[in-house]
């Protein structure tokens, strides 16, 4: 479907979706759109106050929204373990939208477990969360949606040195996102080979900017730059609300297949309606993916048991 929007979602009533980082940005709008389609949304966030404000904003637009929060700090593996225990106790899980992440850390920073912050949060935290929730996802024949990025095109994974001592902020971010995508595609391949009912899908938002994002009360978004700047950027970008569409389609559209890369259909995948788009071939290189998973298991102490 060339003109897909959240209006095309099926009725998601009775389906439980966990969204990491759901209190702001892409995650917030994904929660809002999924709740509007009837899903039972669990907003996983490290800040309870911000999550409460985001839930209030969603309920101001979707009064009957079935939404609650779950404490989760992906930069702390002990927090990930606790979240897995609580979320698994809920029963079958229909989808995990692994959206949260760190973008543009100022200087080299570290997670509580000593990992470089962007790689440790964006990939390792989600790796441990996904591995822990696979039994609950299997019980519901669910799916995992991993948040990719067009930046994956410009880096390669060195699985012997995933977090180099020589720090480069953009490269570290792009590496973390390539790791997320490589894991997502390899997980899809392994699930298929094993005949698992779980699906693994990668989605990316294109160029989604705060300055083109509609206001929501209590949600910190800087969308007040000069109108001329917005007009200049609008042809090649969109807001976080529209940027969430590929993520939401990957979560809720039954026509999206296992292993799909879902992103904007327009020029350079920067904006447009969500559809299946090509990823760079190195993101699907399976030998690298196997080494990445081995390294991720060793670093986190979490086994990916399928």
N, C-alpha and C positions, 0 to 999 in steps of 0.2 A: 504494500500500500504506500503510494508516493506521498500522500498528504497526512500521514498518521499524526494524531495528537492524543492527549489523554482522554478525550471524549470517546475514543475508539476502544478504551479498555473494557473488558467484560466486567460483569458484576463480581467483585472480589469479596463479597460477604462470606464470612466463615474462614477466610484465609489469613494466616498470621505472617506478617513481614517484619523482620528486624532491619532497621536502617541505622548504620553507624554514622555518627556525626550529623544527626538529624536536626540539631537545634539551629543551624545556620546554613546559608548558601545553598548549594545544590541539594544537600541532604534535607534541608527544611522543605524545599519545594517538592522534592520527591515524596516526603511524608504527607504534605498537603494534598498532592494529586492522588496518592494511593488511598488516603483516608476518604477522599471524595468519591472514590470508586467502591467504597465499602469495606476495604481491608481493615483488619485489626493490626494497627501499627505499633511497634515497639521502638521508641526513639532512644537509641543507645548513645549516651552522651557522658562526658566526664564532668560536666558542670550542671548540677541539678537545678540551680536557679535559672540558667539560660534555657534548659530544657522545659521548665515550667512556663517561661515566657513564650517559647515557641509553640507549646501545646495550646496555650491560651490564644495565640494568634491564629492557629489552625481552627480552633473551635469557633472563633469569631466569623470564619468563612464557611466552615462545615460544622454546623451546630451539633449534629449527631455523630461526630467523629469518634470512632473507637480507637483511642490512642493513649498510651501510657509511656513512662520513661523507665530506662534501665541504666544504672551507673556502669560506665565502661571507659577506662583509660587505656587506649591501645599502646601507650608508651610504658605500660607496666604489665608484665606478664602475669603477676599475681592478680591484677584487676581483670585481665582476660579470663583467667581460670575461674574466678568467682562468677563472672558474667555467664560463662558456659554452664556452670552448675545451675544458676537460677533459670536461664533460658531453657535449658534442657528439661528442667522440672515442669515446664509448662506443657510438655507433650510435643506432638509433631509440629514441625516448623516448615511453612510453605516456601519461604524465601528469606535469604540473607542478602541485603544490599550493602556491600562492603565499600561504603562511600567515604568515610572519614579519612583525613590525612593532613599532613603538614606540608605547606607550600612556602618555600623561600625562608628557611631558617637563617637567622642572622648569625653568621659565623658557625663554626662547628659546635653543635650541641649534642647531648646524649640522652637516651632514655634512662629510666630507672635501672635498667639491666645492663647499661653500658654500651648500647648500640648507638651508632650515628642516628640522630633523631629522625630524619626523613625516611631512611631505609628501615629503621627499627619500627616506626609507627605505621608507615604506609604499607610495607610488605610483611615484616615479621609479625607484627601484632595481628594483622588480618589472617596471616597464615595459621597462627595458633588458634584464632577464633574459628576459622573455617573448619580446621581439623577437628576441633572439639564439638562443633555443632553438626557434623556429618551424620551421626546417628539420628538426630531429630529431623534433619532434612530428608534422610532416607525414608523415615516413617511416613512422611507426607508426600513422597515423590516430588520433592521441592527442587529449588534451584538456587545457585549462588551467582550473584552478579558482582563482578570485580570492576572497580573504577580505573580505567586506563587513561591514556593521554597521548595526544599527537607528538609529544616530546620523545616518545619511545623510539622514534625514527633516527634520532641523532646520537644515540649511545649504543654500546654493546656491553653485555654482561661478562665480567671476568669473575668466574665463580671461585677463583682462588684469592680474590681480593675485592669483595663486594662493598667494603666500606674503607676506601683508601685513606691513608693517613694524610695525604695532601688533599685538603678539602676544597671543593669547588661547588658552590651552592646550586647553580642550575644543573650541573652534571649529576650531583647527588640526587636531586629531585627526579630528573629524567631516568636515572638508574633505578630508583625505587619504583617508578611507574612501569618501566620495562620488566622489572621483576614481578610486579603484580600481574601484568599481562601474560608473561611467560608461564607463571604458575597457573593462571586461569585457563589458558589454552591446553596446557599439559594435563591439568585436572580433568578437563572435558574429554581428552583422548583416553585417559585411564578409566574414567567412569563408563565410557562407551564400550571399551574392550571388556570390561567386567560385567556388562549388562546391568549396570546400576540404573535405578530410576531417577537419580539425581542429575541435574543439568548444571553445567558451568558455562557462564556467558560473560563476555567482557563488553563493557560499554564506555563511551567517552562523551563529554559534553560539548566538544568543539571549543570555540573561544567564547566563554561565558563570563560576562563582566558585570560587576556590581552597578556600574553607571547606567546600564540598560535594564536593571532589575526593578520590578515594581516594589513599592514600599509595603512592608508588613509591620504592624505595631510591635515594638519590643524586640525587633530583629535588627541588629546593627548592620546596616547596608549603606555605603557611601554612594548615593546615586544623585548627587547634587552638583556635578561639574557643569560648565557652560554648555548650553544647548548645542552650540556649534561643534563641540567635541563629540557629543552623542550622535549628531548627524553624520559626522565623518566616520565614526566607527560602526554605525549600524549596518552598512552593507557587508561587512566582513565579520560581524560578531552578533551576539544576542545576549539576553539577560540570563540570570541563573534559573529563572523559572522555565524558560525554553530549553536551556542547557540540561535540565533534569529530564527532559522527554526521553532521550535514548535510554537513560537508566530505568525509568518507569516502564518503558516498553519492554526492556529486557526482563524486568521483574514480572510483569503482568500479562504480556501478550503470548498466548499459547502457540502462536505461529512462529515465534523466535526459537530457533533450534539450538541444541547443545553445541558449544564451540563457536557460536556466532560472535562477531565483533560488530557491535551496534553503535552507530554514530551519525552525525549530521550528514545529509546527502549533498550539501553544496560544495563550492570550490574549496579544495584543500581540507575538506571536512571541518570547516570553521563554523558554519551555521547551516540551518536547513532542517527539514523534517527528518526524524530518525529512521534509519534503514540499515541493512547489512552493508558494511564497508570493509575494504581491505586493510589489514594490518601489514606492517613490514614483515617480510618472511623471517627475519631473525627473531621475531617475537614468538614464532612457532617452531623454533629449532629444538628438537626433542632431546638431543644429547645434552645441550646446555640446560634445558629444563630439568632433566633428571639430576644433574649436578646441583642445580639451584635447590631442588627439593631436599636432597641429601644435606646440603649446607644449612638449610632452614630448620630441618629437624635437629641437627646438631646444635645450632645456636639457641633454639628455643626450648629444646628438651621435649618437644611435642612430636609424636609420631603421626604421620598421615596414614591412617588405617582405612582402607577401602574394602 
